[in-house]
């Protein structure tokens, strides 16, 4: 599945992607500024999240809840990890075993730890306002 979109189409793209994903464990790959966090923010909103989704760059992980305060999703940003051992140290396996959605940015930093059922979403910048999403 390939989708070309602009920011004003994010809600529609997020909804379409949520319905197409065969797993709740999702790796978002793309260069810095490609829109990974922006797409995750739209997906959290489409899933019913009441928390404002932001990049967890400094805290590594954010969690989001629905209107009933039920856990909805974890959002990881592994950009600042030095190696996979740091992911082990904060218990990444426990997160993978939860029933929540798992959204990961810079997952290539922990590549050997990613579960086999994880899905990779690739985002490419076409121009300043246009992105292309690929779901292999």
VMD Tcl script that builds the backbone (N, CA, C; Angstrom):
set m [mol new atoms 408]
animate dup $m
set s [atomselect $m all]
$s set {name element resname resid chain x y z} {
  {N N UNK 1 A 0.851 -1.173 0.000}
  {CA C UNK 1 A 0.000 0.000 0.000}
  {C C UNK 1 A 0.897 1.236 0.000}
  {N N UNK 2 A 0.668 2.122 -0.920}
  {CA C UNK 2 A 1.366 3.402 -0.992}
  {C C UNK 2 A 0.326 4.511 -0.974}
  {N N UNK 3 A 0.590 5.543 -0.155}
  {CA C UNK 3 A -0.324 6.675 -0.059}
  {C C UNK 3 A 0.497 7.957 -0.123}
  {N N UNK 4 A 0.156 8.831 -1.033}
  {CA C UNK 4 A 0.764 10.155 -1.100}
  {C C UNK 4 A -0.224 11.121 -0.457}
  {N N UNK 5 A 0.282 11.981 0.447}
  {CA C UNK 5 A -0.623 12.841 1.212}
  {C C UNK 5 A 0.049 14.134 1.636}
  {N N UNK 6 A -0.803 15.072 2.047}
  {CA C UNK 6 A -0.350 16.322 2.645}
  {C C UNK 6 A -0.903 16.376 4.067}
  {N N UNK 7 A -0.453 17.344 4.839}
  {CA C UNK 7 A -0.825 17.402 6.251}
  {C C UNK 7 A -2.333 17.507 6.475}
  {N N UNK 8 A -3.042 18.176 5.588}
  {CA C UNK 8 A -4.498 18.306 5.784}
  {C C UNK 8 A -5.241 16.998 5.514}
  {N N UNK 9 A -4.554 15.967 5.053}
  {CA C UNK 9 A -5.157 14.651 4.819}
  {C C UNK 9 A -4.765 13.632 5.896}
  {N N UNK 10 A -4.095 14.083 6.950}
  {CA C UNK 10 A -3.567 13.167 7.961}
  {C C UNK 10 A -4.622 12.318 8.648}
  {N N UNK 11 A -5.752 12.875 9.000}
  {CA C UNK 11 A -6.790 12.097 9.694}
  {C C UNK 11 A -7.253 10.932 8.818}
  {N N UNK 12 A -7.463 11.208 7.551}
  {CA C UNK 12 A -7.890 10.164 6.615}
  {C C UNK 12 A -6.807 9.108 6.432}
  {N N UNK 13 A -5.569 9.539 6.299}
  {CA C UNK 13 A -4.444 8.618 6.127}
  {C C UNK 13 A -4.271 7.762 7.376}
  {N N UNK 14 A -4.349 8.383 8.546}
  {CA C UNK 14 A -4.214 7.646 9.806}
  {C C UNK 14 A -5.297 6.586 9.927}
  {N N UNK 15 A -6.513 6.943 9.607}
  {CA C UNK 15 A -7.630 5.994 9.680}
  {C C UNK 15 A -7.411 4.824 8.719}
  {N N UNK 16 A -7.016 5.136 7.503}
  {CA C UNK 16 A -6.772 4.100 6.494}
  {C C UNK 16 A -5.637 3.175 6.930}
  {N N UNK 17 A -4.590 3.752 7.488}
  {CA C UNK 17 A -3.446 2.959 7.924}
  {C C UNK 17 A -3.821 2.043 9.093}
  {N N UNK 18 A -4.537 2.565 10.068}
  {CA C UNK 18 A -4.969 1.764 11.222}
  {C C UNK 18 A -5.753 0.539 10.753}
  {N N UNK 19 A -6.643 0.735 9.803}
  {CA C UNK 19 A -7.466 -0.365 9.290}
  {C C UNK 19 A -6.652 -1.378 8.484}
  {N N UNK 20 A -5.558 -0.934 7.873}
  {CA C UNK 20 A -4.766 -1.819 7.009}
  {C C UNK 20 A -3.674 -2.577 7.759}
  {N N UNK 21 A -3.298 -2.116 8.933}
  {CA C UNK 21 A -2.178 -2.740 9.643}
  {C C UNK 21 A -2.547 -4.119 10.186}
  {N N UNK 22 A -1.723 -5.114 9.906}
  {CA C UNK 22 A -1.986 -6.463 10.406}
  {C C UNK 22 A -1.466 -6.682 11.827}
  {N N UNK 23 A -0.793 -5.691 12.397}
  {CA C UNK 23 A -0.216 -5.801 13.738}
  {C C UNK 23 A -0.330 -4.455 14.444}
  {N N UNK 24 A -0.366 -4.497 15.771}
  {CA C UNK 24 A -0.393 -3.274 16.569}
  {C C UNK 24 A 1.019 -2.815 16.935}
  {N N UNK 25 A 2.022 -3.522 16.453}
  {CA C UNK 25 A 3.417 -3.136 16.672}
  {C C UNK 25 A 3.929 -2.563 15.358}
  {N N UNK 26 A 4.211 -1.245 15.372}
  {CA C UNK 26 A 4.489 -0.545 14.120}
  {C C UNK 26 A 5.787 0.257 14.218}
  {N N UNK 27 A 6.671 0.016 13.264}
  {CA C UNK 27 A 7.926 0.763 13.142}
  {C C UNK 27 A 7.743 1.831 12.072}
  {N N UNK 28 A 8.074 3.059 12.396}
  {CA C UNK 28 A 7.985 4.153 11.435}
  {C C UNK 28 A 9.394 4.538 11.025}
  {N N UNK 29 A 9.720 4.331 9.757}
  {CA C UNK 29 A 11.042 4.651 9.246}
  {C C UNK 29 A 10.954 5.829 8.301}
  {N N UNK 30 A 11.934 6.689 8.391}
  {CA C UNK 30 A 12.006 7.861 7.535}
  {C C UNK 30 A 13.038 8.809 8.094}
  {N N UNK 31 A 13.531 9.675 7.244}
  {CA C UNK 31 A 14.564 10.600 7.683}
  {C C UNK 31 A 14.003 11.611 8.679}
  {N N UNK 32 A 14.899 12.309 9.347}
  {CA C UNK 32 A 14.515 13.349 10.281}
  {C C UNK 32 A 13.642 14.374 9.546}
  {N N UNK 33 A 12.492 14.698 10.124}
  {CA C UNK 33 A 11.594 15.668 9.516}
  {C C UNK 33 A 10.621 15.092 8.507}
  {N N UNK 34 A 10.615 13.770 8.341}
  {CA C UNK 34 A 9.733 13.142 7.351}
  {C C UNK 34 A 8.268 13.156 7.788}
  {N N UNK 35 A 8.023 13.302 9.089}
  {CA C UNK 35 A 6.636 13.343 9.557}
  {C C UNK 35 A 6.210 12.121 10.352}
  {N N UNK 36 A 7.167 11.399 10.890}
  {CA C UNK 36 A 6.841 10.201 11.673}
  {C C UNK 36 A 5.990 10.566 12.896}
  {N N UNK 37 A 6.451 11.520 13.676}
  {CA C UNK 37 A 5.715 11.934 14.878}
  {C C UNK 37 A 4.358 12.518 14.507}
  {N N UNK 38 A 4.298 13.278 13.455}
  {CA C UNK 38 A 3.040 13.889 13.022}
  {C C UNK 38 A 2.017 12.819 12.647}
  {N N UNK 39 A 2.454 11.780 11.956}
  {CA C UNK 39 A 1.541 10.690 11.594}
  {C C UNK 39 A 1.112 9.912 12.841}
  {N N UNK 40 A 2.036 9.645 13.737}
  {CA C UNK 40 A 1.696 8.934 14.973}
  {C C UNK 40 A 0.687 9.749 15.780}
  {N N UNK 41 A 0.879 11.047 15.843}
  {CA C UNK 41 A -0.053 11.941 16.540}
  {C C UNK 41 A -1.465 11.801 15.954}
  {N N UNK 42 A -1.563 11.759 14.636}
  {CA C UNK 42 A -2.862 11.602 13.970}
  {C C UNK 42 A -3.462 10.230 14.250}
  {N N UNK 43 A -2.625 9.203 14.306}
  {CA C UNK 43 A -3.119 7.854 14.579}
  {C C UNK 43 A -3.655 7.747 16.009}
  {N N UNK 44 A -2.925 8.327 16.967}
  {CA C UNK 44 A -3.387 8.318 18.366}
  {C C UNK 44 A -4.750 8.993 18.461}
  {N N UNK 45 A -4.910 10.095 17.775}
  {CA C UNK 45 A -6.196 10.812 17.786}
  {C C UNK 45 A -7.294 9.958 17.160}
  {N N UNK 46 A -7.005 9.308 16.025}
  {CA C UNK 46 A -7.996 8.456 15.358}
  {C C UNK 46 A -8.380 7.260 16.220}
  {N N UNK 47 A -7.452 6.792 17.030}
  {CA C UNK 47 A -7.722 5.655 17.910}
  {C C UNK 47 A -8.515 6.051 19.156}
  {N N UNK 48 A -8.752 7.352 19.328}
  {CA C UNK 48 A -9.523 7.821 20.477}
  {C C UNK 48 A -8.679 8.348 21.618}
  {N N UNK 49 A -7.418 8.611 21.355}
  {CA C UNK 49 A -6.538 9.138 22.391}
  {C C UNK 49 A -6.931 10.539 22.812}
  {N N UNK 50 A -6.874 10.777 24.112}
  {CA C UNK 50 A -7.197 12.106 24.634}
  {C C UNK 50 A -5.934 12.870 25.011}
  {N N UNK 51 A -4.802 12.184 25.027}
  {CA C UNK 51 A -3.527 12.820 25.330}
  {C C UNK 51 A -2.976 13.457 24.060}
  {N N UNK 52 A -2.275 14.557 24.221}
  {CA C UNK 52 A -1.610 15.190 23.098}
  {C C UNK 52 A -0.350 14.390 22.778}
  {N N UNK 53 A -0.278 13.826 21.606}
  {CA C UNK 53 A 0.884 13.019 21.219}
  {C C UNK 53 A 2.036 13.933 20.828}
  {N N UNK 54 A 3.179 13.671 21.417}
  {CA C UNK 54 A 4.405 14.402 21.122}
  {C C UNK 54 A 5.548 13.415 21.033}
  {N N UNK 55 A 6.635 13.855 20.442}
  {CA C UNK 55 A 7.789 12.974 20.340}
  {C C UNK 55 A 8.390 12.738 21.717}
  {N N UNK 56 A 8.638 11.471 22.051}
  {CA C UNK 56 A 9.254 11.152 23.339}
  {C C UNK 56 A 10.779 11.125 23.264}
  {N N UNK 57 A 11.365 11.995 22.455}
  {CA C UNK 57 A 12.800 11.958 22.200}
  {C C UNK 57 A 13.627 11.912 23.478}
  {N N UNK 58 A 13.294 12.726 24.463}
  {CA C UNK 58 A 14.124 12.788 25.665}
  {C C UNK 58 A 13.706 11.758 26.701}
  {N N UNK 59 A 12.450 11.358 26.722}
  {CA C UNK 59 A 11.984 10.377 27.685}
  {C C UNK 59 A 11.931 8.964 27.134}
  {N N UNK 60 A 12.245 8.763 25.886}
  {CA C UNK 60 A 12.240 7.485 25.161}
  {C C UNK 60 A 10.821 6.979 24.875}
  {N N UNK 61 A 9.904 7.030 25.868}
  {CA C UNK 61 A 8.560 6.495 25.647}
  {C C UNK 61 A 7.504 7.419 26.238}
  {N N UNK 62 A 6.422 7.584 25.490}
  {CA C UNK 62 A 5.213 8.250 25.974}
  {C C UNK 62 A 4.092 7.227 25.939}
  {N N UNK 63 A 3.134 7.382 26.828}
  {CA C UNK 63 A 1.953 6.521 26.743}
  {C C UNK 63 A 0.719 7.394 26.598}
  {N N UNK 64 A -0.261 6.857 25.885}
  {CA C UNK 64 A -1.482 7.588 25.580}
  {C C UNK 64 A -2.683 6.765 26.025}
  {N N UNK 65 A -3.715 7.474 26.462}
  {CA C UNK 65 A -4.918 6.841 27.009}
  {C C UNK 65 A -6.158 7.320 26.268}
  {N N UNK 66 A -7.238 6.538 26.390}
  {CA C UNK 66 A -8.512 6.952 25.807}
  {C C UNK 66 A -9.307 7.742 26.838}
  {N N UNK 67 A -10.533 8.085 26.504}
  {CA C UNK 67 A -11.359 8.923 27.393}
  {C C UNK 67 A -11.719 8.234 28.704}
  {N N UNK 68 A -11.554 6.933 28.776}
  {CA C UNK 68 A -11.834 6.176 30.004}
  {C C UNK 68 A -10.547 5.885 30.777}
  {N N UNK 69 A -9.479 6.567 30.390}
  {CA C UNK 69 A -8.159 6.430 30.990}
  {C C UNK 69 A -7.567 5.031 30.801}
  {N N UNK 70 A -8.032 4.311 29.779}
  {CA C UNK 70 A -7.474 3.006 29.438}
  {C C UNK 70 A -6.252 3.219 28.547}
  {N N UNK 71 A -5.215 2.444 28.788}
  {CA C UNK 71 A -4.001 2.545 27.988}
  {C C UNK 71 A -4.323 2.223 26.534}
  {N N UNK 72 A -3.895 3.095 25.660}
  {CA C UNK 72 A -4.181 2.952 24.233}
  {C C UNK 72 A -2.914 2.616 23.443}
  {N N UNK 73 A -1.834 3.354 23.719}
  {CA C UNK 73 A -0.629 3.194 22.904}
  {C C UNK 73 A 0.628 3.626 23.647}
  {N N UNK 74 A 1.731 3.020 23.241}
  {CA C UNK 74 A 3.064 3.458 23.638}
  {C C UNK 74 A 3.738 4.008 22.393}
  {N N UNK 75 A 4.468 5.097 22.579}
  {CA C UNK 75 A 5.164 5.747 21.469}
  {C C UNK 75 A 6.638 5.871 21.865}
  {N N UNK 76 A 7.487 5.146 21.154}
  {CA C UNK 76 A 8.915 5.144 21.431}
  {C C UNK 76 A 9.668 5.961 20.396}
  {N N UNK 77 A 10.705 6.637 20.859}
  {CA C UNK 77 A 11.651 7.297 19.969}
  {C C UNK 77 A 13.037 6.835 20.417}
  {N N UNK 78 A 13.648 5.970 19.625}
  {CA C UNK 78 A 14.933 5.376 19.982}
  {C C UNK 78 A 16.131 6.153 19.441}
  {N N UNK 79 A 15.889 7.359 18.943}
  {CA C UNK 79 A 16.955 8.142 18.312}
  {C C UNK 79 A 18.179 8.294 19.210}
  {N N UNK 80 A 17.969 8.519 20.490}
  {CA C UNK 80 A 19.077 8.798 21.406}
  {C C UNK 80 A 19.701 7.547 22.050}
  {N N UNK 81 A 19.196 6.369 21.720}
  {CA C UNK 81 A 19.795 5.158 22.291}
  {C C UNK 81 A 21.180 4.926 21.695}
  {N N UNK 82 A 22.087 4.497 22.545}
  {CA C UNK 82 A 23.432 4.175 22.079}
  {C C UNK 82 A 23.534 2.740 21.588}
  {N N UNK 83 A 22.768 1.836 22.228}
  {CA C UNK 83 A 22.765 0.447 21.795}
  {C C UNK 83 A 21.504 -0.252 22.321}
  {N N UNK 84 A 21.309 -1.481 21.857}
  {CA C UNK 84 A 20.106 -2.238 22.208}
  {C C UNK 84 A 20.003 -2.546 23.694}
  {N N UNK 85 A 21.145 -2.612 24.378}
  {CA C UNK 85 A 21.115 -2.905 25.817}
  {C C UNK 85 A 20.308 -1.871 26.590}
  {N N UNK 86 A 20.311 -0.636 26.136}
  {CA C UNK 86 A 19.525 0.398 26.804}
  {C C UNK 86 A 18.033 0.076 26.733}
  {N N UNK 87 A 17.599 -0.522 25.635}
  {CA C UNK 87 A 16.193 -0.922 25.501}
  {C C UNK 87 A 15.879 -2.067 26.460}
  {N N UNK 88 A 16.808 -3.000 26.597}
  {CA C UNK 88 A 16.645 -4.081 27.580}
  {C C UNK 88 A 16.528 -3.504 28.989}
  {N N UNK 89 A 17.344 -2.494 29.268}
  {CA C UNK 89 A 17.385 -1.908 30.610}
  {C C UNK 89 A 16.043 -1.325 31.041}
  {N N UNK 90 A 15.291 -0.768 30.104}
  {CA C UNK 90 A 13.986 -0.225 30.508}
  {C C UNK 90 A 12.830 -1.195 30.243}
  {N N UNK 91 A 13.145 -2.446 29.901}
  {CA C UNK 91 A 12.126 -3.484 29.810}
  {C C UNK 91 A 11.292 -3.488 28.551}
  {N N UNK 92 A 11.925 -3.308 27.414}
  {CA C UNK 92 A 11.205 -3.253 26.139}
  {C C UNK 92 A 10.327 -4.472 25.907}
  {N N UNK 93 A 10.763 -5.644 26.387}
  {CA C UNK 93 A 9.985 -6.869 26.167}
  {C C UNK 93 A 8.602 -6.769 26.812}
  {N N UNK 94 A 8.521 -6.124 27.970}
  {CA C UNK 94 A 7.234 -5.964 28.650}
  {C C UNK 94 A 6.269 -5.129 27.811}
  {N N UNK 95 A 6.784 -4.101 27.181}
  {CA C UNK 95 A 5.942 -3.270 26.328}
  {C C UNK 95 A 5.424 -4.084 25.145}
  {N N UNK 96 A 6.308 -4.872 24.522}
  {CA C UNK 96 A 5.911 -5.676 23.372}
  {C C UNK 96 A 4.852 -6.711 23.735}
  {N N UNK 97 A 4.805 -7.123 24.974}
  {CA C UNK 97 A 3.830 -8.121 25.417}
  {C C UNK 97 A 2.513 -7.511 25.884}
  {N N UNK 98 A 2.395 -6.206 25.824}
  {CA C UNK 98 A 1.135 -5.562 26.214}
  {C C UNK 98 A 0.141 -5.646 25.059}
  {N N UNK 99 A -1.093 -5.296 25.329}
  {CA C UNK 99 A -2.117 -5.296 24.288}
  {C C UNK 99 A -2.252 -3.922 23.631}
  {N N UNK 100 A -1.440 -2.979 24.070}
  {CA C UNK 100 A -1.512 -1.614 23.534}
  {C C UNK 100 A -0.847 -1.539 22.161}
  {N N UNK 101 A -1.196 -0.507 21.418}
  {CA C UNK 101 A -0.487 -0.207 20.184}
  {C C UNK 101 A 0.935 0.183 20.560}
  {N N UNK 102 A 1.891 -0.187 19.735}
  {CA C UNK 102 A 3.297 0.174 19.932}
  {C C UNK 102 A 3.743 0.910 18.674}
  {N N UNK 103 A 4.047 2.193 18.820}
  {CA C UNK 103 A 4.540 3.001 17.712}
  {C C UNK 103 A 6.010 3.313 17.980}
  {N N UNK 104 A 6.880 2.997 17.037}
  {CA C UNK 104 A 8.315 3.179 17.241}
  {C C UNK 104 A 8.952 4.017 16.143}
  {N N UNK 105 A 9.677 5.037 16.566}
  {CA C UNK 105 A 10.504 5.816 15.663}
  {C C UNK 105 A 11.956 5.401 15.881}
  {N N UNK 106 A 12.730 5.374 14.817}
  {CA C UNK 106 A 14.141 4.988 14.848}
  {C C UNK 106 A 14.310 3.569 15.383}
  {N N UNK 107 A 13.414 2.686 14.987}
  {CA C UNK 107 A 13.446 1.296 15.447}
  {C C UNK 107 A 14.679 0.541 14.951}
  {N N UNK 108 A 15.337 1.056 13.927}
  {CA C UNK 108 A 16.545 0.394 13.446}
  {C C UNK 108 A 17.631 0.353 14.526}
  {N N UNK 109 A 17.507 1.197 15.550}
  {CA C UNK 109 A 18.468 1.189 16.662}
  {C C UNK 109 A 18.320 -0.063 17.528}
  {N N UNK 110 A 17.169 -0.722 17.459}
  {CA C UNK 110 A 16.938 -1.944 18.248}
  {C C UNK 110 A 16.468 -3.075 17.333}
  {N N UNK 111 A 16.963 -3.080 16.146}
  {CA C UNK 111 A 16.484 -3.984 15.095}
  {C C UNK 111 A 16.362 -5.448 15.517}
  {N N UNK 112 A 17.332 -5.981 16.229}
  {CA C UNK 112 A 17.275 -7.402 16.584}
  {C C UNK 112 A 16.249 -7.692 17.683}
  {N N UNK 113 A 15.714 -6.663 18.319}
  {CA C UNK 113 A 14.728 -6.850 19.394}
  {C C UNK 113 A 13.286 -6.761 18.900}
  {N N UNK 114 A 13.097 -6.286 17.686}
  {CA C UNK 114 A 11.757 -6.061 17.147}
  {C C UNK 114 A 11.061 -7.413 16.931}
  {N N UNK 115 A 9.832 -7.556 17.444}
  {CA C UNK 115 A 9.097 -8.811 17.236}
  {C C UNK 115 A 8.853 -9.100 15.753}
  {N N UNK 116 A 8.746 -10.369 15.422}
  {CA C UNK 116 A 8.550 -10.783 14.035}
  {C C UNK 116 A 7.251 -10.260 13.429}
  {N N UNK 117 A 6.236 -10.024 14.269}
  {CA C UNK 117 A 4.956 -9.571 13.735}
  {C C UNK 117 A 4.865 -8.050 13.582}
  {N N UNK 118 A 5.948 -7.353 13.850}
  {CA C UNK 118 A 5.946 -5.893 13.687}
  {C C UNK 118 A 5.815 -5.526 12.209}
  {N N UNK 119 A 5.211 -4.380 11.971}
  {CA C UNK 119 A 5.004 -3.873 10.616}
  {C C UNK 119 A 5.874 -2.628 10.440}
  {N N UNK 120 A 6.459 -2.474 9.274}
  {CA C UNK 120 A 7.281 -1.304 8.981}
  {C C UNK 120 A 6.512 -0.373 8.047}
  {N N UNK 121 A 6.416 0.887 8.463}
  {CA C UNK 121 A 5.820 1.935 7.642}
  {C C UNK 121 A 6.950 2.887 7.268}
  {N N UNK 122 A 7.139 3.105 5.984}
  {CA C UNK 122 A 8.198 3.988 5.507}
  {C C UNK 122 A 7.561 5.293 5.030}
  {N N UNK 123 A 8.104 6.407 5.526}
  {CA C UNK 123 A 7.611 7.723 5.117}
  {C C UNK 123 A 8.737 8.445 4.389}
  {N N UNK 124 A 8.436 8.921 3.190}
  {CA C UNK 124 A 9.411 9.668 2.402}
  {C C UNK 124 A 8.881 11.065 2.133}
  {N N UNK 125 A 9.788 12.027 2.161}
  {CA C UNK 125 A 9.421 13.395 1.818}
  {C C UNK 125 A 9.472 13.553 0.303}
  {N N UNK 126 A 8.349 13.946 -0.265}
  {CA C UNK 126 A 8.295 14.210 -1.700}
  {C C UNK 126 A 8.715 15.661 -1.952}
  {N N UNK 127 A 8.138 16.569 -1.188}
  {CA C UNK 127 A 8.534 17.973 -1.195}
  {C C UNK 127 A 8.203 18.551 0.179}
  {N N UNK 128 A 8.234 19.858 0.316}
  {CA C UNK 128 A 8.051 20.501 1.617}
  {C C UNK 128 A 6.731 20.152 2.284}
  {N N UNK 129 A 5.693 19.881 1.521}
  {CA C UNK 129 A 4.366 19.645 2.094}
  {C C UNK 129 A 3.789 18.264 1.791}
  {N N UNK 130 A 4.464 17.492 0.979}
  {CA C UNK 130 A 3.919 16.212 0.536}
  {C C UNK 130 A 4.779 15.048 1.004}
  {N N UNK 131 A 4.111 13.995 1.485}
  {CA C UNK 131 A 4.793 12.797 1.940}
  {C C UNK 131 A 4.228 11.576 1.230}
  {N N UNK 132 A 5.033 10.523 1.165}
  {CA C UNK 132 A 4.549 9.257 0.639}
  {C C UNK 132 A 4.783 8.189 1.695}
  {N N UNK 133 A 3.742 7.476 2.011}
  {CA C UNK 133 A 3.765 6.405 2.991}
  {C C UNK 133 A 3.750 5.093 2.242}
  {N N UNK 134 A 4.624 4.172 2.639}
  {CA C UNK 134 A 4.652 2.835 2.030}
  {C C UNK 134 A 4.513 1.802 3.126}
  {N N UNK 135 A 3.634 0.880 2.893}
  {CA C UNK 135 A 3.432 -0.248 3.795}
  {C C UNK 135 A 3.750 -1.496 2.983}
  {N N UNK 136 A 5.004 -2.002 3.123}
  {CA C UNK 136 A 5.427 -3.149 2.297}
  {C C UNK 136 A 4.581 -4.386 2.524}
}
mol reanalyze $m
mol bondsrecalc $m
mol representation Tube
mol addrep $m
